[in-house]
């Protein structure tokens, strides 16, 4: 079952409070997204650490309702 872009954005917002988030459905299928996230909490963290924070926010939906997610992350 696919996930809607607004539900994906809300889930990230709830865990990375204050983040600026843009979600794009890259295939139009609700299963492949690109997320651009700007978050002060990313400051001083490597790209891998930033991505782990996002995946942690998503929990079990990765590999389930969400098949593929391309991330672009940076600190404010």
Long-range contacts (C-beta under 8 A, 24 or more apart in sequence): 1-65, 2-29, 2-30, 2-31, 2-65, 3-30, 3-31, 3-61, 3-65, 3-66, 4-30, 5-30, 5-33, 8-33, 8-35, 8-58, 8-61, 8-66, 11-57, 11-58, 11-59, 11-61, 12-37, 12-54, 12-57, 12-58, 14-57, 15-56, 15-57, 16-41, 16-53, 16-54, 16-57, 20-76, 26-70, 31-66, 31-67, 31-68, 32-67, 32-68, 32-69, 33-66, 33-68, 33-69, 33-70, 34-69, 34-70, 34-71, 34-72, 35-69, 35-70, 35-71, 35-72, 36-72, 36-73, 37-71, 37-72, 37-73, 37-74, 38-73, 38-74, 38-75, 38-76, 39-73, 39-75, 39-76, 40-75, 40-76, 41-75, 42-73, 42-74, 42-75, 42-76, 43-75, 43-76, 44-75, 45-75, 47-73, 50-74
